[in-house]
């Protein structure tokens, strides 16, 4: 016997909502860093550069509205790779009117592809 529409609808809606991720423009984060500080965001863009300094690995991500550094524990992506990242916005430091804002990527679940 088919499942009634009234029971199926909440299941379908829950699945659709879980699949929808709000992507925040990087330019918005950089323009209003204090509004995003310590908040979890998802950004999407192209990897512009990659760096590995002793125990810190990070890359820069550009979405056309801005470029932001992303600190990660994963293997570094390739330049030119397009990807989506979820993490916490951090204000690393401020000097005068300049602020270094970055995203610390949330640790992925085991076996989760980038």
N, C-alpha and C positions, 0 to 999 in steps of 0.2 A: 504494500500500500504506500503511495507517495506521501511525503511529509507535507503537512499543511503549510501554506505560504506564511502564515502568522508565526510559525515556529522556525522556519527557515530564514526569514528576514533578519532577526537579530544575529544569527550565526554568520550570514553573509556580510552584514554591516560591520561586525567586529573584525572579520578577516580583512575587509577593505580598509578600515581605519588603521589597522596594524601595518598594512602595506604602504600607507601614505606617510611619507616622512616630509616634514616641513624643512626646506632648505633655506638657510639664512644667507643673504648676499654678504660676501666678505666686506665689501665697502660699507655696509651698514654697521658691521661690528667695529670696523676701524674708525668710523665717524662718531660712534657712540660707545666707546669701550667700557665705560662705567655702567652702562645699562646692561651689558652682557657679562661683566666680570663674575666669575664663579658660576655661570649658567652653562648648561649643556646645550650645544648647538650642533647642527649638521650643516656642513658646507660641501660644495661640489665644484671641482675645477680641474685645471691642468697643472701637473707638477712642473715647476720651472727650474728648481735646483734641489740638490740633495747634499746633506752634510753629515759627517760622522766625526764627532769630537770626543775622544776618550769614551766616556760612558753615556754620552748624549747623542741620539740620532734624531735628526729632524729634516724636514723638507719644506719648500715653499709651495703654496698652492695659489693659483690665480684663476679667478672666475670671471674676469672681464670688468668687475667693479672694484677690484683690489687684490692685493697679494698678502698672504699671512703665513707665518711660520707654524708648522705642525710638529710637535714633539711626539715621537712614537716609540713603541717597543718592538714593532714588527720589522721585518726586513724592509729596507728602504725601497721605495718604488723607483721606476725608471723615469728619467726626464721625458716629458711629453705624454706620460700616462695620464688618462682622465680617471678620476676616482672621487668617491664620496667618503667623507670622514665625519665621525661624530666624536665630540670631545668637549672638554671644559675650557672656557675662555679664561685666560690668565693675563693680568697686567704684570709683566716681568719687572719693569721699572719705569719710572718717569724721571726726566731730566728737563726742567723748564717746561716748555709746552710740548715736548716730544715724549711719546709713550710707546714702549715696546709691548705690543699686544700679541699673544700667541694662543694656540689651541693645544692642549694636552690631550692626545687621542685616548679615548676609552680603550682599555685592554680588550681585545677581541676574545670571544669564546673559543675554546679549543676547536680546531678544524674549520673555523669560519674563514672563507676566502675573502680577500680584500675586494 
